[in-house]
Amino acid sequence: MMKYNKLFALLAGRGMKKTDLLPVISAPTLAKLSKGETTTTDVLCKICDFLDCQPADIMEYEK
């Protein structure tokens, strides 16, 4: 299972809120990430481009 806690920690560390992602992803997609649900690689690329980071900076795999 993929966890996105690192994404939300990164946002907080930059003084940002989850809603700051809304220019690049939809509200339903943001809700899915908040619940730890799956998303597409396209969404992950958009987030990484927006935050200028790598996928490993925003997610981790948990068995």
C-alpha positions as CSV (number, residue, x, y, z in Angstrom):
1,M,0.0,0.0,0.0
2,M,1.3,3.5,-0.8
3,K,1.2,6.1,1.9
4,Y,1.3,9.8,1.2
5,N,2.2,11.1,4.7
6,K,5.5,12.3,3.3
7,L,3.5,14.6,0.9
8,F,1.6,16.2,3.7
9,A,4.7,16.6,5.8
10,L,6.5,18.2,2.9
11,L,3.6,20.6,2.4
12,A,3.6,21.5,6.2
13,G,7.3,22.0,6.1
14,R,6.9,24.5,3.4
15,G,4.1,26.3,5.2
16,M,1.6,25.0,2.7
17,K,-1.8,23.4,3.1
18,K,-3.3,20.5,1.2
19,T,-5.6,22.9,-0.7
20,D,-2.5,24.5,-2.2
21,L,-2.4,21.5,-4.5
22,L,-5.7,22.3,-6.1
23,P,-4.2,24.3,-9.0
24,V,-2.6,21.0,-10.2
25,I,-5.0,18.2,-9.0
26,S,-8.7,18.0,-8.5
27,A,-10.4,18.1,-5.1
28,P,-11.6,14.4,-5.5
29,T,-8.0,13.4,-6.2
30,L,-6.8,15.3,-3.2
31,A,-9.4,13.5,-1.1
32,K,-8.2,10.2,-2.4
33,L,-4.6,11.0,-1.4
34,S,-5.8,12.1,2.0
35,K,-7.4,8.7,2.5
36,G,-4.4,6.8,1.2
37,E,-6.2,5.6,-1.9
38,T,-4.5,4.9,-5.2
39,T,-3.8,7.5,-7.8
40,T,-2.2,7.6,-11.2
41,T,1.4,8.3,-12.1
42,D,0.2,11.4,-14.0
43,V,-1.1,12.9,-10.7
44,L,2.2,12.1,-9.0
45,C,4.1,13.7,-11.8
46,K,2.0,16.8,-11.5
47,I,2.5,17.0,-7.8
48,C,6.3,16.5,-8.2
49,D,6.5,19.2,-10.9
50,F,4.5,21.6,-8.7
51,L,6.6,21.0,-5.6
52,D,9.9,20.5,-7.5
53,C,10.5,17.1,-5.8
54,Q,10.9,13.4,-6.5
55,P,8.2,10.7,-6.0
56,A,10.2,9.3,-3.0
57,D,9.8,12.7,-1.3
58,I,6.0,12.4,-1.3
59,M,5.1,8.7,-0.9
60,E,6.4,5.5,0.5
61,Y,5.4,1.8,0.1
62,E,4.1,0.0,3.2
63,K,3.6,-3.8,3.2
